[in-house]
Amino acid sequence: MTKAIRSGLVALAIGIGVGAAWVGPAQAGDDSPPAWKKWMKENVVPAKAAGDFKKLEVLLGKIAAANPDDKAFPKWQEFCDQGIAASKKGDKDALNKSCTACHNAYRKVFREKYRDAPPPK
């Protein structure tokens, strides 16, 4: 097996695992993604891909205001503020760093307890 094929299979397995991780009891038999995931894919992902930092500033403000539990997510605002500051500078690396830090810190608890929380407005 060539290195390229092996790498492709690993990437496919990771992709399948990530996709499967989103399916939970609230979604048994339901093909629709959780509201937050849908909102992020429809709003944040296109803005990041387009490099629309002004829009990202606004979106991060909405995300900050939509924290479902300040006690469970005490650094939520801090992560959003870091992303907003990075967006104001047009610094994609710093923006990605703030997003990754938030996801690494909170993704597991969010999925377990808040997956049905209303998305930002």
PyMOL commands that place a pseudoatom at each C-alpha (Angstrom):
pseudoatom trace, name=CA, resn=MET, resi=1, chain=A, elem=C, hetatm=0, pos=[0.000, 0.000, 0.000]
pseudoatom trace, name=CA, resn=THR, resi=2, chain=A, elem=C, hetatm=0, pos=[1.428, 3.342, -0.978]
pseudoatom trace, name=CA, resn=LYS, resi=3, chain=A, elem=C, hetatm=0, pos=[1.848, 6.187, 1.439]
pseudoatom trace, name=CA, resn=ALA, resi=4, chain=A, elem=C, hetatm=0, pos=[-0.719, 8.285, -0.473]
pseudoatom trace, name=CA, resn=ILE, resi=5, chain=A, elem=C, hetatm=0, pos=[-3.376, 5.567, -0.277]
pseudoatom trace, name=CA, resn=ARG, resi=6, chain=A, elem=C, hetatm=0, pos=[-2.663, 4.990, 3.400]
pseudoatom trace, name=CA, resn=SER, resi=7, chain=A, elem=C, hetatm=0, pos=[-2.947, 8.735, 4.076]
pseudoatom trace, name=CA, resn=GLY, resi=8, chain=A, elem=C, hetatm=0, pos=[-6.209, 8.871, 2.158]
pseudoatom trace, name=CA, resn=LEU, resi=9, chain=A, elem=C, hetatm=0, pos=[-7.648, 5.965, 4.144]
pseudoatom trace, name=CA, resn=VAL, resi=10, chain=A, elem=C, hetatm=0, pos=[-6.627, 7.579, 7.425]
pseudoatom trace, name=CA, resn=ALA, resi=11, chain=A, elem=C, hetatm=0, pos=[-8.268, 10.860, 6.376]
pseudoatom trace, name=CA, resn=LEU, resi=12, chain=A, elem=C, hetatm=0, pos=[-11.428, 8.995, 5.353]
pseudoatom trace, name=CA, resn=ALA, resi=13, chain=A, elem=C, hetatm=0, pos=[-11.563, 7.142, 8.675]
pseudoatom trace, name=CA, resn=ILE, resi=14, chain=A, elem=C, hetatm=0, pos=[-11.128, 10.384, 10.604]
pseudoatom trace, name=CA, resn=GLY, resi=15, chain=A, elem=C, hetatm=0, pos=[-13.851, 12.063, 8.544]
pseudoatom trace, name=CA, resn=ILE, resi=16, chain=A, elem=C, hetatm=0, pos=[-16.251, 9.198, 9.162]
pseudoatom trace, name=CA, resn=GLY, resi=17, chain=A, elem=C, hetatm=0, pos=[-15.457, 9.264, 12.881]
pseudoatom trace, name=CA, resn=VAL, resi=18, chain=A, elem=C, hetatm=0, pos=[-16.003, 13.021, 13.140]
pseudoatom trace, name=CA, resn=GLY, resi=19, chain=A, elem=C, hetatm=0, pos=[-19.298, 12.754, 11.271]
pseudoatom trace, name=CA, resn=ALA, resi=20, chain=A, elem=C, hetatm=0, pos=[-20.465, 9.873, 13.455]
pseudoatom trace, name=CA, resn=ALA, resi=21, chain=A, elem=C, hetatm=0, pos=[-19.612, 11.812, 16.609]
pseudoatom trace, name=CA, resn=TRP, resi=22, chain=A, elem=C, hetatm=0, pos=[-22.380, 14.307, 15.821]
pseudoatom trace, name=CA, resn=VAL, resi=23, chain=A, elem=C, hetatm=0, pos=[-25.078, 11.638, 15.873]
pseudoatom trace, name=CA, resn=GLY, resi=24, chain=A, elem=C, hetatm=0, pos=[-26.525, 11.272, 19.330]
pseudoatom trace, name=CA, resn=PRO, resi=25, chain=A, elem=C, hetatm=0, pos=[-29.747, 10.438, 21.108]
pseudoatom trace, name=CA, resn=ALA, resi=26, chain=A, elem=C, hetatm=0, pos=[-31.355, 13.725, 20.142]
pseudoatom trace, name=CA, resn=GLN, resi=27, chain=A, elem=C, hetatm=0, pos=[-30.825, 12.824, 16.503]
pseudoatom trace, name=CA, resn=ALA, resi=28, chain=A, elem=C, hetatm=0, pos=[-31.682, 9.140, 16.334]
pseudoatom trace, name=CA, resn=GLY, resi=29, chain=A, elem=C, hetatm=0, pos=[-33.401, 8.725, 12.972]
pseudoatom trace, name=CA, resn=ASP, resi=30, chain=A, elem=C, hetatm=0, pos=[-33.060, 12.455, 12.250]
pseudoatom trace, name=CA, resn=ASP, resi=31, chain=A, elem=C, hetatm=0, pos=[-30.812, 13.454, 9.344]
pseudoatom trace, name=CA, resn=SER, resi=32, chain=A, elem=C, hetatm=0, pos=[-30.709, 17.136, 10.270]
pseudoatom trace, name=CA, resn=PRO, resi=33, chain=A, elem=C, hetatm=0, pos=[-27.560, 18.427, 11.989]
pseudoatom trace, name=CA, resn=PRO, resi=34, chain=A, elem=C, hetatm=0, pos=[-27.723, 20.042, 15.441]
pseudoatom trace, name=CA, resn=ALA, resi=35, chain=A, elem=C, hetatm=0, pos=[-28.793, 23.696, 15.244]
pseudoatom trace, name=CA, resn=TRP, resi=36, chain=A, elem=C, hetatm=0, pos=[-25.379, 25.067, 16.283]
pseudoatom trace, name=CA, resn=LYS, resi=37, chain=A, elem=C, hetatm=0, pos=[-23.514, 22.961, 13.737]
pseudoatom trace, name=CA, resn=LYS, resi=38, chain=A, elem=C, hetatm=0, pos=[-25.936, 24.041, 11.016]
pseudoatom trace, name=CA, resn=TRP, resi=39, chain=A, elem=C, hetatm=0, pos=[-25.604, 27.703, 12.007]
pseudoatom trace, name=CA, resn=MET, resi=40, chain=A, elem=C, hetatm=0, pos=[-21.799, 27.531, 12.053]
pseudoatom trace, name=CA, resn=LYS, resi=41, chain=A, elem=C, hetatm=0, pos=[-21.677, 25.830, 8.643]
pseudoatom trace, name=CA, resn=GLU, resi=42, chain=A, elem=C, hetatm=0, pos=[-24.100, 28.338, 7.130]
pseudoatom trace, name=CA, resn=ASN, resi=43, chain=A, elem=C, hetatm=0, pos=[-22.500, 31.444, 8.642]
pseudoatom trace, name=CA, resn=VAL, resi=44, chain=A, elem=C, hetatm=0, pos=[-18.985, 31.101, 10.051]
pseudoatom trace, name=CA, resn=VAL, resi=45, chain=A, elem=C, hetatm=0, pos=[-17.518, 28.621, 7.575]
pseudoatom trace, name=CA, resn=PRO, resi=46, chain=A, elem=C, hetatm=0, pos=[-18.365, 30.715, 4.476]
pseudoatom trace, name=CA, resn=ALA, resi=47, chain=A, elem=C, hetatm=0, pos=[-17.173, 33.926, 6.143]
pseudoatom trace, name=CA, resn=LYS, resi=48, chain=A, elem=C, hetatm=0, pos=[-13.861, 32.314, 7.086]
pseudoatom trace, name=CA, resn=ALA, resi=49, chain=A, elem=C, hetatm=0, pos=[-13.448, 30.821, 3.618]
pseudoatom trace, name=CA, resn=ALA, resi=50, chain=A, elem=C, hetatm=0, pos=[-14.092, 34.226, 2.027]
pseudoatom trace, name=CA, resn=GLY, resi=51, chain=A, elem=C, hetatm=0, pos=[-11.798, 36.020, 4.467]
pseudoatom trace, name=CA, resn=ASP, resi=52, chain=A, elem=C, hetatm=0, pos=[-14.718, 38.273, 5.440]
pseudoatom trace, name=CA, resn=PHE, resi=53, chain=A, elem=C, hetatm=0, pos=[-13.277, 39.532, 8.712]
pseudoatom trace, name=CA, resn=LYS, resi=54, chain=A, elem=C, hetatm=0, pos=[-15.953, 42.222, 9.198]
pseudoatom trace, name=CA, resn=LYS, resi=55, chain=A, elem=C, hetatm=0, pos=[-18.660, 39.577, 9.067]
pseudoatom trace, name=CA, resn=LEU, resi=56, chain=A, elem=C, hetatm=0, pos=[-16.654, 37.331, 11.390]
pseudoatom trace, name=CA, resn=GLU, resi=57, chain=A, elem=C, hetatm=0, pos=[-16.494, 40.148, 13.966]
pseudoatom trace, name=CA, resn=VAL, resi=58, chain=A, elem=C, hetatm=0, pos=[-20.288, 40.310, 13.946]
pseudoatom trace, name=CA, resn=LEU, resi=59, chain=A, elem=C, hetatm=0, pos=[-20.707, 36.536, 14.032]
pseudoatom trace, name=CA, resn=LEU, resi=60, chain=A, elem=C, hetatm=0, pos=[-18.296, 36.158, 16.945]
pseudoatom trace, name=CA, resn=GLY, resi=61, chain=A, elem=C, hetatm=0, pos=[-20.278, 38.790, 18.826]
pseudoatom trace, name=CA, resn=LYS, resi=62, chain=A, elem=C, hetatm=0, pos=[-23.406, 36.716, 18.258]
pseudoatom trace, name=CA, resn=ILE, resi=63, chain=A, elem=C, hetatm=0, pos=[-21.619, 33.556, 19.378]
pseudoatom trace, name=CA, resn=ALA, resi=64, chain=A, elem=C, hetatm=0, pos=[-20.430, 35.319, 22.535]
pseudoatom trace, name=CA, resn=ALA, resi=65, chain=A, elem=C, hetatm=0, pos=[-23.985, 36.396, 23.360]
pseudoatom trace, name=CA, resn=ALA, resi=66, chain=A, elem=C, hetatm=0, pos=[-25.311, 32.849, 22.814]
pseudoatom trace, name=CA, resn=ASN, resi=67, chain=A, elem=C, hetatm=0, pos=[-23.260, 31.158, 25.554]
pseudoatom trace, name=CA, resn=PRO, resi=68, chain=A, elem=C, hetatm=0, pos=[-25.759, 28.620, 26.924]
pseudoatom trace, name=CA, resn=ASP, resi=69, chain=A, elem=C, hetatm=0, pos=[-24.131, 28.372, 30.375]
pseudoatom trace, name=CA, resn=ASP, resi=70, chain=A, elem=C, hetatm=0, pos=[-21.568, 30.835, 31.780]
pseudoatom trace, name=CA, resn=LYS, resi=71, chain=A, elem=C, hetatm=0, pos=[-20.592, 28.386, 34.532]
pseudoatom trace, name=CA, resn=ALA, resi=72, chain=A, elem=C, hetatm=0, pos=[-19.961, 25.500, 32.127]
pseudoatom trace, name=CA, resn=PHE, resi=73, chain=A, elem=C, hetatm=0, pos=[-18.119, 27.742, 29.651]
pseudoatom trace, name=CA, resn=PRO, resi=74, chain=A, elem=C, hetatm=0, pos=[-16.303, 30.419, 31.688]
pseudoatom trace, name=CA, resn=LYS, resi=75, chain=A, elem=C, hetatm=0, pos=[-13.798, 31.342, 28.935]
pseudoatom trace, name=CA, resn=TRP, resi=76, chain=A, elem=C, hetatm=0, pos=[-16.378, 31.482, 26.125]
pseudoatom trace, name=CA, resn=GLN, resi=77, chain=A, elem=C, hetatm=0, pos=[-16.368, 35.286, 26.036]
pseudoatom trace, name=CA, resn=GLU, resi=78, chain=A, elem=C, hetatm=0, pos=[-12.561, 35.383, 26.194]
pseudoatom trace, name=CA, resn=PHE, resi=79, chain=A, elem=C, hetatm=0, pos=[-12.256, 33.057, 23.192]
pseudoatom trace, name=CA, resn=CYS, resi=80, chain=A, elem=C, hetatm=0, pos=[-14.778, 35.166, 21.262]
pseudoatom trace, name=CA, resn=ASP, resi=81, chain=A, elem=C, hetatm=0, pos=[-12.961, 38.377, 22.191]
pseudoatom trace, name=CA, resn=GLN, resi=82, chain=A, elem=C, hetatm=0, pos=[-9.689, 36.877, 20.931]
pseudoatom trace, name=CA, resn=GLY, resi=83, chain=A, elem=C, hetatm=0, pos=[-11.403, 35.968, 17.656]
pseudoatom trace, name=CA, resn=ILE, resi=84, chain=A, elem=C, hetatm=0, pos=[-12.905, 39.438, 17.321]
pseudoatom trace, name=CA, resn=ALA, resi=85, chain=A, elem=C, hetatm=0, pos=[-9.506, 41.056, 17.940]
pseudoatom trace, name=CA, resn=ALA, resi=86, chain=A, elem=C, hetatm=0, pos=[-7.923, 38.768, 15.344]
pseudoatom trace, name=CA, resn=SER, resi=87, chain=A, elem=C, hetatm=0, pos=[-10.683, 39.595, 12.859]
pseudoatom trace, name=CA, resn=LYS, resi=88, chain=A, elem=C, hetatm=0, pos=[-10.143, 43.323, 13.385]
pseudoatom trace, name=CA, resn=LYS, resi=89, chain=A, elem=C, hetatm=0, pos=[-6.487, 42.795, 12.446]
pseudoatom trace, name=CA, resn=GLY, resi=90, chain=A, elem=C, hetatm=0, pos=[-7.305, 40.465, 9.556]
pseudoatom trace, name=CA, resn=ASP, resi=91, chain=A, elem=C, hetatm=0, pos=[-5.169, 37.802, 11.241]
pseudoatom trace, name=CA, resn=LYS, resi=92, chain=A, elem=C, hetatm=0, pos=[-6.522, 34.451, 10.021]
pseudoatom trace, name=CA, resn=ASP, resi=93, chain=A, elem=C, hetatm=0, pos=[-3.992, 32.421, 12.036]
pseudoatom trace, name=CA, resn=ALA, resi=94, chain=A, elem=C, hetatm=0, pos=[-4.938, 34.105, 15.313]
pseudoatom trace, name=CA, resn=LEU, resi=95, chain=A, elem=C, hetatm=0, pos=[-8.626, 33.752, 14.438]
pseudoatom trace, name=CA, resn=ASN, resi=96, chain=A, elem=C, hetatm=0, pos=[-8.214, 30.034, 13.808]
pseudoatom trace, name=CA, resn=LYS, resi=97, chain=A, elem=C, hetatm=0, pos=[-6.264, 29.718, 17.049]
pseudoatom trace, name=CA, resn=SER, resi=98, chain=A, elem=C, hetatm=0, pos=[-9.133, 31.250, 19.054]
pseudoatom trace, name=CA, resn=CYS, resi=99, chain=A, elem=C, hetatm=0, pos=[-11.697, 29.000, 17.353]
pseudoatom trace, name=CA, resn=THR, resi=100, chain=A, elem=C, hetatm=0, pos=[-9.575, 25.909, 17.939]
pseudoatom trace, name=CA, resn=ALA, resi=101, chain=A, elem=C, hetatm=0, pos=[-8.962, 26.811, 21.587]
pseudoatom trace, name=CA, resn=CYS, resi=102, chain=A, elem=C, hetatm=0, pos=[-12.700, 27.164, 22.209]
pseudoatom trace, name=CA, resn=HIS, resi=103, chain=A, elem=C, hetatm=0, pos=[-13.530, 23.933, 20.391]
pseudoatom trace, name=CA, resn=ASN, resi=104, chain=A, elem=C, hetatm=0, pos=[-10.789, 22.023, 22.228]
pseudoatom trace, name=CA, resn=ALA, resi=105, chain=A, elem=C, hetatm=0, pos=[-11.902, 23.354, 25.598]
pseudoatom trace, name=CA, resn=TYR, resi=106, chain=A, elem=C, hetatm=0, pos=[-15.658, 23.035, 25.182]
pseudoatom trace, name=CA, resn=ARG, resi=107, chain=A, elem=C, hetatm=0, pos=[-16.685, 20.742, 22.309]
pseudoatom trace, name=CA, resn=LYS, resi=108, chain=A, elem=C, hetatm=0, pos=[-17.128, 17.591, 24.402]
pseudoatom trace, name=CA, resn=VAL, resi=109, chain=A, elem=C, hetatm=0, pos=[-19.279, 19.170, 27.131]
pseudoatom trace, name=CA, resn=PHE, resi=110, chain=A, elem=C, hetatm=0, pos=[-21.238, 21.177, 24.567]
pseudoatom trace, name=CA, resn=ARG, resi=111, chain=A, elem=C, hetatm=0, pos=[-22.086, 18.062, 22.559]
pseudoatom trace, name=CA, resn=GLU, resi=112, chain=A, elem=C, hetatm=0, pos=[-23.019, 16.091, 25.665]
pseudoatom trace, name=CA, resn=LYS, resi=113, chain=A, elem=C, hetatm=0, pos=[-25.211, 18.656, 27.416]
pseudoatom trace, name=CA, resn=TYR, resi=114, chain=A, elem=C, hetatm=0, pos=[-26.010, 21.579, 25.119]
pseudoatom trace, name=CA, resn=ARG, resi=115, chain=A, elem=C, hetatm=0, pos=[-26.348, 20.168, 21.614]
pseudoatom trace, name=CA, resn=ASP, resi=116, chain=A, elem=C, hetatm=0, pos=[-29.984, 21.308, 21.533]
pseudoatom trace, name=CA, resn=ALA, resi=117, chain=A, elem=C, hetatm=0, pos=[-29.224, 24.833, 22.765]
pseudoatom trace, name=CA, resn=PRO, resi=118, chain=A, elem=C, hetatm=0, pos=[-30.567, 27.555, 20.463]
pseudoatom trace, name=CA, resn=PRO, resi=119, chain=A, elem=C, hetatm=0, pos=[-27.949, 28.856, 18.031]
pseudoatom trace, name=CA, resn=PRO, resi=120, chain=A, elem=C, hetatm=0, pos=[-26.942, 32.523, 17.802]
pseudoatom trace, name=CA, resn=LYS, resi=121, chain=A, elem=C, hetatm=0, pos=[-29.486, 34.969, 16.378]
for i in range(1, 121): cmd.bond("trace and resi %d" % i, "trace and resi %d" % (i + 1))
show_as sticks, trace
zoom trace
